[in-house]
Structure formats: C-alpha cells, structure tokens
Amino acid sequence: MGSSMSKGEIVAGCIAPHPPHLVYAENPPQNEPKSEGGWEQLRWGYERLRESLADVEYDAIVLLSPHWQTYVGTHFLGLPHFKNLSVDPVFPNLFRYNYDLEIDVDLSRQIHDRASEAGLAVKMMENPDFRVDYGTITTGHMFNPVWDKPLVVISSNRSRHYYSVEVMQEMMIELGRVTREAILASGKKVVVIASNSLSHRHFTTESAIPEDMSKEHITSHAMHLWDMRMIDYFRSGQAQRILDEMPEFTEQAIAESDGGGLSWLLSTLDVPSYPAILHGYGTIIGTGNAIVEWPARNYKEASE
Amino acid sequence: MSDGELIGSYIVPVHPHTVLVPEQNEGWGRLRDAFEDAAQRIKDSEADLLIIYSTTWPSIIGHQIISDPNPEWVMVDNDFHDLGSIPYSFNIDENFAHAWNEANQKRGLKSRTIAYHGFPIDVGSVVALKLLNPDNAIPAVIVSSNVYSNRAETTVLAKACMDVVKSTGRKAIAIAAMSLSNRMFTKPIEPKDDRIHSLKDDEWNHKILEFLSEGRLEDVGQLSRTIHQQIRVNKVVTFKPMWWLSGMNQNRNDLTGEVLAYEALHGAGGAVVHLDPAPSGTGDKEYDEDDVEYFSGERNVLDAEQSATEELVSNDSDTGDKIEQNGPALWEPTESEDSVNSAAAPKPVGAYPHARRVGDLLYLSGVGPRQPGTNAIPGGPIHDESGTTLDYDIKAQTQAVIDNITRILEEAGGSIDDVLDVTTFLVDMDRDFQGYNEVWAETLGQVGPTRTTLAIRALPTPIAVEMKVIAKAR
C-alpha cells in the first residue's frame, strides 16, 4: 500500500463497461451459467486493458457503478469485506456470480468526507447484508479477475433524472474534483473506472442462444454515429468537448453517461487533453460499449 | 369454463420505511396501519392468489415472472440501507406463474419465468408481501415492469393474467406496488421532517386519489402519461402500473374505491388504496384507447431485415372491409350465427370465419402459422416477394400452426384437447415431413386425433404447412 507521506497518484482512468454478458461469456468458476463464448471483441479489449496495466503498480480501484442507483445523494461501500451471490435482476439467466471482494474503506471515507465538505449529499453504506450490484461485479471481474486489489465503490446518484444532464454533470464534476483531491492526499496509487456503456438502447428480445453473435449489432445507425463521435474525442484528447456535448449525447444516444460515471471520470482525471487508448469496441444486446484507458501515469505533468 | 375472478385491487407504496421503522414518523405509522387494514381485508375476502406488479423491478427482455416456489434472501434497499435489512421467504404459486407466462406468449408478449436461487426480489414486492401477506397464507405471483412497454403491451399483460385467473378458477387480488409522485428529497432528512416534496406533487396526488376514491381507475390510466410528465421523476419505469391495474379491472371507471392512507415517504407520495369490483353506481365508462387483445409491437429487433410477409402487413381496419396491401389481401373474419372468430388468430385471406360451430362439432378453416397482428411467419417464409426460395424452419412453422389452432379453440371455450381430426397440407413433403412429425408427436400427438397428411403445390401465403381441423364443440 502507498504511504500517506508520499503524494498519491492516479495511474490510469478507464471506461470499463459492465454488461453481464461479458462475464457469462468468460465462464469463470464464480458464475453459475455457462456459455459458448461470445462478445469476443470486447473481451479481447479487456485483455488488452489488463495487459496495458500488468506492469503498473497500484493500490486500489475506484469505481463508479451506474447499477447501484441512489436517489438520495451519492453512497460509498463502507465495510472492508463483501461476500454474497449477485444475481442480475434483468439477465438472471446469464449472471449468478459468487463474489468475494475487499473495500479500501479508508480511501472510501476520505472521498466521502471531502465530498461532504464540498456540500454534496453523501452516505457510507455499512449494512453487512447489502448485495453489491452486478455492474460493480462485472466490471470488477473483467478488469481484475483475480480480485487482488481493494475497491472503492461509488453509487450512481441519479440527479440527471431529478434535474437535468447539466445539473448531474455539475455534481459529478464536483465529485470528480474531490475524488482526485482525496486520492492525491491519500498517498495511494489508484486506477479510476467509470463502469458505463456508451449508447444504451437495448434490444427488447433475446436470441435463443444469448451468445449467438450473428444476432448482435448496434440498435441504430444514429447510435453508432454517436459512439464513434465520442471515441474520436477519447482518442484525440478532447475531454472537454465530451463534457460540452454530454447533454446531447446523453439525450440522443440514450447514453449510460446519464449515470454520471463518464463526467465523474473525466473530472477525476482533471479533464485530460492527452489521447486515450481505445482497447476495444463492441455491442451487447444492441448497446454500444467501449473499453478505454487514459494512461495518466504517462502524462503526470499534464495531469497534476 | 370455471369462474375465476379478480375480487379486489390495491395500490401500495414501495419504500421500506413501513416495514422497518414505522414508529419514526406518524405518517409512516399510518401507512403501516393501512397496510394492516388491507391485509385483514384480503384475509377476510378469502382470496387465494396475490398478483403483484412492481415498479421497482424493471425488465428489458419482455416481462419476467417469479416462479421460484420459495424465494428466500435478505433485502437491503439501495438508498435506505441504514434503516436495516428485511429477510424474506415467500410462498409463490409457480403453476400460476408458468401458466401466465404461457398466456403472455399466446398473446404475443415476450415473457419468461424466473426461478434462480438468490434472485433479488425487489423492494416493492418485498414490502407488499411482508405487510399484506405476513404469514404467507396466500400464494403470490410477481411480475416485472418492462422498461420499454407501452400501454398496449401492458394491457395485454393484464389480459393474459386474467385469462389464467379465469381458467384456473382463482379468486385473485391485484396489487400495484408503486409511488404516486416519486420525487424524493435528494438529501438525507430527519424522519420528523418528512413531507410531500412539493405542493404541486401533493396537489396531483390528491387529484389521483380523488379519482381512485370514486373508483375511476381507467380515468387515472388515461391520465397516466400526463401524470408522468407532471409529478414523476423520469426513473427507469414510468407511471404505467395504472395501465396494468386498469386492464386487470376491464378498464372500468365504476369501481368502489377507498383511500386507506396517504403520506410522504422521504418526499414521495405513498398511498394505500383499495379498489373493490362492486359497482359504485357512479362514473361512466369512457374507454377511448385501443382495446388490444394481442400484442404485435416492435419486438422483432433482433432481425435486421423484415421478412417478406411482414412487409405485407397493413393496419387493422374497423370497417370489416378487405385490407388493401401488396400481396394476399387480409380480410376481417366472416361473422354469422354459428361462426367463431378470434382476435388472437391471424386474419383470413378470404371471406370466411376462423371456425364454425355445427351441433357438437367445430369446423376450423385451414390454419397456417402466420402471427396475428404482424402476419410474421415463425421460422421464416418459404420465399420472398420475387419468388426466390428462402430457408425456413418447419418445426417453428408447425408449432405456430398449433398455437393458432389453440387460440381459435380457446375462443370457442375449448382447448387443444378437443381436436378430433386433422388434415395437414405440406408444400414439400420430402423436406418437411420429419420436422413436422416431431412437433406433432410432442403436441397433437399427445391429444390423439386422426390425421391425414397431403403434399400440395402451394398455399396462398409463403408458408410451408397448414392444418384443417375438426374438433368437439364446447
């Protein structure tokens, strides 16, 4: 673990989407359903992301999950250990995963406290019976299948639904700012992850074999165009433009950025102007998913 | 036909305060008292089934129905986890769940049952069953709220449910687990400070409850979209449970309504409402929305290209006239004194009824696999518009034929078990006999009618199989 005497560092920021289909396709022993594979483009993308970080030392993963949806502020997992069975309420046929994960409670509380001081509504989740959402588990598994790093898990405050994309983004930018401050003050090296898809219009039917890739495609051309536009911005270091266009993207692509993860991530990375690495793109039941890495460790001067 | 019926409906709030901490706020306590009042009423009614439509269980792939006979776990709310945990162990009617699922599919809905160990029963369903059925004496069934469903789909969901209630002779209670206004305070509050989030929300809630207290359920259903715009935070699921509940009550406006409690739950509007089917004597039925029997909406998004026959579909006509289209024309079924016609069966391609009753027998017109509403052909058409041969699945077509026969027989008050004699027409005996025969063996083969199978050159639409049926009349 990093020393609190040294300055903390964000070594990378990632978009790491969470459709449970990816874990289902991987057939890990923790997941009960078994598959014949599928969604390889994205799974290979996750492989490339893991390889990119294989030699990078870090102490913790800070993850914002769109599927822990909270309406009364932003919540943080606040106990050191969670072990349970996660069954996806939407795709229970694909995802029934026995998880066992560690939480960096100190770092969670540091972010929580700074957010509270900044005027954001926050709460620590300290109920031992709480079941961690499948989005966190999916991204956690795909990013780090050996689960050897503690997590900080942040809920998705659905302020976009209560107010607007603009208000959501204002709050998430503030949350990102204090997340960054807390990480730098912690002395720890951290990977920050937004666990969201891009365009998010689902198919409303499922093929007889869920992993039948002959049935997989983006739901519409418009969704594809929006996804490619965002990916261009990722790859060309135009994070500010992403934030500027977030309202249109979120509305028109029914994007999962509505959960605030992408805005929070870019703010936590201090709105990077350096290019991100696209490790993979693919669709899952029609939704657009990109696996993206901002290698902040290589741009310390630019980012700190 | 047995005499199953809906003997009552309830609207109940979803948040866990009423289970975990009713003593912390007088309003929460009054809601808890109202739950207990409703539980006693349900017990006194001798209901034998509770049907829950929960807005806190969103689904994407159609509707999902819990069929695990005994789901057990511990529920912790995403927001209100600090209030405590709710262990649950429920008594689910798995047979009803499976029957409802099948009824959904017969009416064109995407639907599936869920029976996985550890499946997370949603907070709305947990609160409802904990408080309305505390000793698990009455078996229950729970259905999800589909994110993408419109009124037509939600109405058909209710009709399919009532098909099973009636056919199984149940005395059922329908329960919508939902908030009225659903805007909560976005920050933690002290329990004593709880109130409806805004005066505007409170006024709308009172208007909704005024309608419901007068038994005007369908009026609330028709206002659902407006209510959603006015007082609903745009969460995943909108104000659609009123569509389902109204569908369960034949879209009536003259129920006997009673509001047992209305209070704030962290700013949201929570109400316990009882709707008795006894006519109140007030309120005219003004049902001016499409009364849909069979769902034929946009459910085919996995296939990028429309099938040849789907392109032939034209809209329904209320005139009974021939529907103009590019291809075999669709007709309204011919009506006569002895005819039997079903909205759940595909439209004829000529002037004839689906079936005709003569004495103790029912004679069906030739039945193909076309789907009612969409005209789509399960398993695919045998050729496209230009006549180019296409690959198709004879098993899927055969099953669809038998499903259509079942719908017509059920319209006549019977079932597939009444089939006496079948003449089957195949356009390619060499290719298709084996697959057709396999499906037959699993379905009509179990019933045991006499059968003749003929090879013919063509059928009027691009299908591979058609059956001519004689059945017992009921």
Interface residues (C-beta under 8 A of the other chain):
Chain A: W68 Q69 T70 Y71 V72 G73 H75 L85 V87 P89 V90 F91 P92 N93 R96 A121 K123 M125 E126 N127 D129 F130 R131 S155 N157 R158 S159 H161 Y162 H202 F203 T204 T205 E206 S207 K215 H217 T219 I285 G286
Chain B: W57 P58 S59 I60 I61 G62 V74 V76 N78 D79 F80 H81 D82 G84 S85 K110 R112 I114 Y116 H117 G118 F119 P120 D122 S144 N146 V147 Y148 R183 M184 F185 T186 K187 P188 V233 N234 K235 H266 E298 R299 N300 V301 L302 A304
